[in-house]
Amino acid sequence: MSIHDDRHTPSPASALGTRYDNVDGIAELADDFDQVALVVDWLDACRNRDLATLLDLYAADAMAECRCGEAKVSEGRAGLESYWRPRLDAIAPTAFGLEEITPTTDGVVLDYLSHEGAPVRIAFTFSRDAKILRTTCAPLGQALRREVVAVGD
């Protein structure tokens, strides 16, 4: 699937915590949330330089691995904040343009333009409660598939 519209309004399906089943008075979040919509919300938060919204899309124990240049792994909210803050503070005019978005068996793969305007591929995996659990990115053209594994709850 390819989406070339650069503007997105968050959908009710991607709203965090809104899809759940109530069984015997116990609310359980569904694991069938719209993963593509969540990735588009991620892209919008980056494009809007909205660090708080961006961080809220991640699970508390999320991990981001960046292989664009020197490899860097950031874990948890504080680690993700230190990774993302400088990138959102200095973005190129073409930053966070969407090139292609593809659902996979493990999550979603997004081709987009980085904060510097360079083509990047990022793979997302998700927790059952509709949060980003792991991302792995690299310059477009480098293989991510062998390194991306499904991460359990």
N, C-alpha and C positions, 0 to 999 in steps of 0.2 A: 504494500500500500504506500502510496506517495502522497504527501500533503504539502501543498505549496502555499497555502494561505498563512501569512505570518501573524495573523491576529487570531486570538482564541479567547472565548469566554468560558471559564470553568463550568463544566456540566455538572448536574446533580449526581451523575454516575461517578464522577471523579472526586466528589466532595468526601473528605476523609471522615470516616465514622458514620456515614449515612446509610450504608448498605449492611443490614444485619437481619438476622432471624431471631425471634424471641421464642425459645423453647422452654416450657415449664418455668417461665419467669426469668430465665437466664438469657441474656443477650449474647449472641455469638456473631462476630463479624464474618461476613461472607468472604470466601476466597475467590469469588468470581467477579471482582470489581473490574472496572475498565482500566486496564494497565496502560493502554495507549493514551487515554485522556489524562492519566496521572503524569505521564512523560511530557505531554504537551503543557500541562500546568507547570512542570519543572522548567521547561524551556521558557515559558512566559515569565516565571519568577526571575530567571537569569536575565532575560531581556529587559525586564523592568528594574533590575538591580535591587530586588526585594529580598535581602538576605534572610530576614525573619521568616517569610513565607517559604523560601527555598529550604531552610533548615527544618521547618515543620513538616516537609514532605518526606523526610528521612526518619527511619526507625531510630530509637535511642542508641542502639548498638550498631548502627550502620557503618559500613566501610566504603571508602572511595579509593580506588587505585588509579593513578594517572601515569601513563607511560608516554606522555607528550614531553619529550626532553628527558631529563633525569627522572627516573621512576620515583613516585612518591605515594605513600599510603597514609590516609587520614582516617581516624576512627573516632566514633562518638560525635556528639554535637560540637564540643570544643575543637576537636580536630578538623571537622568539616568547616566550621566557621573560620579557622585560621587558614584553611585552604582556599575557601571561596571569597573571603573579604577582599583581598588584593585583586583578585580576578574581576570582581564586580565593580571595583573602584576605577579600573582603567580598561574600559572596553572599546574596541574598534567600532567604527560606524556600521560595519556589516556583521558584528558579533551576534551570535545566537540565531542566525538565520537557519531555518529548517531546510534540509536537503531531502531526506527520506526517513520514514519511520516504519519499522517492520516488527510485527509481533512474532515471537519465537516460542518454542516449547519451554524455554527457561525464563522468559520475560519479554523484554522489548530491546531492539537495537535501533539506535538513533544516529543518523548521519547529520551533522550540523556544522556550523561555523563557530569556532571557539571564541573566547573573549578577545583573541588577537585577530580573528577573522580567518583563521586557518581551518581547512577541512578536518574534522575529527569524527571518529566512530566511537560511540559509547554504548555499552551493554548494561542494562538494568535488570536486577532481580528484586523480587518483592517479598514482603512478609504477608501473612494471611490477613493482617489488619490494615491493608492498603497503604503501606509505607514502603519507601525505597530501602532495601536492605543492603544492597551492594551495587556499586557501579565500577566498571573498568573501562578506561578510555585510552585511545592511542590515535596517532595521526591516521587519517583515512589511508587504507592500503596495507596497514599492518594487521596481521591476523589477531583476532581476539578470541575466537571460538574455543581454541584449546585451553585457554586460561580461565574462561568463564564457566563456573559450575553453579548448578542450582544450590541455593543456600536454604536450608530448612528454617522452620520457625524459631 
